[in-house]
Amino acid sequence: MSIIAERSILGGVLLDNAAYKQASEHLKPKDFSLDSHRRIYCRMVDLTDSGRVIDPITLAEELHRRGQWLLWDESCWLQERRKTRSGCYAAVLIEKEFGTGGVVPMARYRKVDTRIWGDSKFRDLSSPGPSAKYLWLFVLTGPHTSNVPGLFRAGEMALAEELGWSIEGFREAFAELLAKGLVKADLSARVVWVPNAMKYNPPENPNVVKSWRTAWDEISECALKTEARERLQDFTKGLGEGFAKAFGEGCAKGLANQEQEQEQEQEQEQKHEKPLPLALSRKLPKQRSPDAIVARIFESYPRKVARAAAYKAIEKALVRVAKEKSCSREDAADFLYQAVVKFRESPAGKKGEYTPHPATWFNADKFFDDPKEWWKVNTNGNHDGNGNRQAGLLANRDAAREGIMARRSVDRAG
C-alpha cells in the first residue's frame, strides 16, 4: 500500500469515525509501510476500544501520553487534518506539542529481541564478571521475561547459571538492584518484578493485556504478585475503559485472594444484617451428609418414600447382615444392594403404591427372603397372579356370595 493511500485512510478516519469500522475489517497495523502510520493506527484502535472519539486532538494526546513522537513532516500532515476538523485552535495546539520546525524527537525506546542472549555470536563475545549494570540489562531483556511488563518467574540459581556467574557473585549484584529499588523479589516463590517496567513498555491495545493471561497464571501466588497486580491494574485503568476491562481477563485474581474477598464480603453482610428474634437465632442442629453406601441402596429401592426412616432402617440392616454373615460393612452393603435389585425387578417390587415402604421392608428383614417368593402368585386373597388388587377383591366377594347361597339352600331343605 502506498504512503499516499495510507495517509488517505488515516485522514479519512479522522474526518469521519464511521470509516474506522470499514478500515478495521481489512487492515491491521502491520499492513502500514511506515512505522509512524502504524503507531497512529494503533492509537486509533486504542481510542475506539476505550469508547473515545477519534479526532486530531485526542489522537495527538494519546501519542503524546505514550511518548510516541512523530517526525516533523508527519506532524505537519496531522496538523493539516486538524485544521479541517478543529480550526485554528488545533493548529496552535499541534505547534505547542510538536514545535514549529525541524525534527521532533523519535521514541526514546528501542526493541531488543530476547533471543540475543542465545545468539551464538553474542555468546562468543567477552563477558564481564558479576556486575549490577550487566545484570540490570539481563533482567530487562533476558529470555526469562514474559509479556507481562516487568513481572516474571525465575530463581536466583537459574539466573546465575544463565549468566555463568557464581551464586555469591549473582547475589552481590542483585543486592545492588534491590537496594536501588530497581527490582523487587520474592526468591522463595521465585518471583521478580520491575515496578517501572510498565511505564516504558505499555500495552499497545486491550488485546495485548488479555494475552497476559498465560504468563500471569504461571507466576506463583505471593504477596509480591498481589502488589504487582494492584499497580498494573491502576496503570491500565489510566489507559481507558477497554484496557481496564481487558485487565480483568488477563490478570485474574488467585483462588486465595478470591476466597479472602468472599469471606470479607460475607462478614460485611453479616454486620449489616438485622439480628433475628431469639427463637429464630437459635442454632439448628447440623445435618450430617448421608452415607454414600446407604444412599445408593435407598436409590435402588423401587419406592422412594420416608427417606429419613429408610436411611435409619438401612443402617440397622447393614449391622444385622454384617453380624449374620460375619462380613465387613462393604460386603453387607453389596448383599443388600443385590437383594434390593432383585426385589425391584420382581412382580412384588412393581406394585407401585402397594409396594412396602423401604423402612418397612428393611426392618422386616425381607432381604433375607428367598427371591423366588417375590415371583410367586400371592395367595392371601388380596391379589391375583398379576398383582391386581381389584380382581382379588371381586374374587373374594363372589366366593362369599356362593357360600351364603349354599347355606340358604341347606336351611330351606331342612
C-alpha positions, 0 to 999 in steps of 0.5 A: 500500500502506498504512503499516499493511500495510507495517509488517505485512510488515516485522514479519512478516519479522522474526518469521519469515525464511521470509516474506522469500522470499514478500515478495521475489517481489512487492515491491521497495523502491520499492513502500514509501510511506515512505522509512524502510520502504524503507531497512529493506527494503533492509537486509533484502535486504542481510542475506539476500544476505550469508547473515545472519539477519534479526532486530531486532538485526542489522537495527538494526546494519546501519542503524546501520553505514550511518548510516541513522537512523530517526525516533523513532516508527519506532524505537519500532515496531522496538523493539516487534518486538524485544521479541517476538523478543529480550526485554528485552535488545533493548529496552535495546539499541534505547534505547542506539542510538536514545535514549529520546525525541524525534527521532533524527537523519535521514541526514546525506546528501542526493541531488543529481541530476547533471543540475543542472549542465545545468539551464538555470536553474542555468546562468543563475545567477552563477558564481564564478571558479576556486575549490577549494570550487566545484570540490570540489562539481563533482567530487562531483556533476558529470555526469562521475561514474559509479556507481562511488563516487568513481572516474571518467574525465575530463581536466583540459581537459574539466573546465575547459571544463565549468566555463568556467574557464581551464586555469591557473585549473582547475589552481590549484584542483585543486592545492588538492584534491590537496594536501588529499588530497581527490582523487587523479589520474592526468591522463595516463590521465585518471583521478580518484578520491575515496578517501572517496567510498565511505564516504558513498555505499555500495552499497545491495545486491550488485546495485548493485556488479555494475552497476559493471561498465560504468563500471569497464571504461571507466576506463583501466588505471593504477596509480591504478585498481589502488589504487582497486580494492584499497580498494573491494574491502576496503570491500565485503568489510566489507559481507558475503559477497554484496557481496564476491562481487558485487565480483568481477563488477563490478570485474574485474581488467585483462588486465595485472594478470591476466597479472602474477598468472599469471606470479607464480603460475607462478614460485611453482610453479616454486620449489616444484617438485622439480628433475628428474634431469639427463637429464630437465632437459635442454632439448628442442629447440623445435618450430617451428609448421608452415607454414600453406601446407604444412599445408593441402596435407598436409590435402588429401592423401587419406592422412594418414600420416608427417606429419613426412616429408610436411611435409619432402617438401612443402617440397622440392616447393614449391622444385622447382615454384617453380624449374620454373615460375619462380613465387613460393612462393604460386603453387607452393603453389596448383599443388600444392594443385590437383594434390593435389585432383585426385589425391584425387578420382581412382580412384588417390587412393581406394585407401585403404591402397594409396594412396602415402604423401604423402612418397612421392608428393611426392618422386616428383614425381607432381604433375607427372603428367598427371591423366588417368593417375590415371583410367586402368585400371592395367595392371601386373597388380596391379589391375583397372579398379576398383582391386581388388587381389584380382581382379588377383591371381586374374587373374594366377594363372589366366593362369599356370595356362593357360600351364603347361597349354599347355606340358604339352600341347606336351611330351606331343605331342612 
